Amino acid sequence: MNDSPHGIRMIDVGGKPTSLRTARASARLVARPDTVARIQNGTLEKGDAIAAARIAGIMAAKRTSDLVPLCHPLPLEAVELAVSFPDDATVLVEAVVRTTARTGVEMEALVAASAAALTVYDMSKSIDPDMVICQVRLEEKTGGVHGDYRRTASP
């Protein structure tokens, strides 16, 4: 029964089969090259932003249903965070999340990547307030009734 005047509801996944599901999402933080160098070298005043970002991403993935109202709480089997530097002005955060459940983990991966990027921003904002977090996006997912998805090109 959905008595909400706007049709907002949590989807009933009770009849869906349980299957292995994975999702990989990414987020980019664009900053001045000297800021990115300090992030990469772990020489920020607040400490090691990469280690903090990994912890933040894992914690955020585990709390996704508390942050996004219509997400189901999921028993996560793995959350992996990777931080790389594709050029001298970019920090790339990637999150991979895995579960065996009745619904996917796309939101958990997106929240993990976002929280990790926000953590790097927080730890760097005193030296570079012009930083930009951008391109938070799903890169790929596997499992579920809609099948696999892989981003084919950058927008």
Secondary structure, DSSP 8 states (H G I E B T S, - for coil): ----TT-------TTS--EEEEEEEEEEEE--HHHHHHHHHT-BTTB-HHHHHHHHHHHHHHTHHHHSTT-----EEEEEEEEEEEETTEEEEEEEEEEEESS--HHHHHHHHHHHHHHHHHHHTTT-TT-EEEEEEEEEEE-STT--EE--S--
